[in-house]
């Protein structure tokens, strides 16, 4: 009976839709998700550069090559966007003016990292993918320094 009354109240006064994201006060931030995505960008970029073009006339090999190339490219671009999204959440939600006093190049560091994410989406550049990893590593160091924690940088590969 109570359930029926609650159901009627919910039908009469439906709650507004809400969406949660990192702007909430959860306080859970970590640059590791950006690192993982950036590593995937670097890995896919290296695989694209190393991909061998099949000999002419081999239709099956050509189809397989183009399929693999397309998949690597799609993953590279998707992971570059994830890297950018993760970095922008850190930049805009975690870092505060007090952190900017401690790290005066904070905005420039994030801006350049975001630009590298874009470059990695539109190019197949091992140099830019490595520079993205270096930028994420720098942000990792800044992030953990603001928490007075010594968290080692590591990569999965």
Helices and strands as residue ranges (DSSP letters): H 2-12, H 32-50, H 59-89, I 90-94, H 97-102, H 106-122, H 126-146
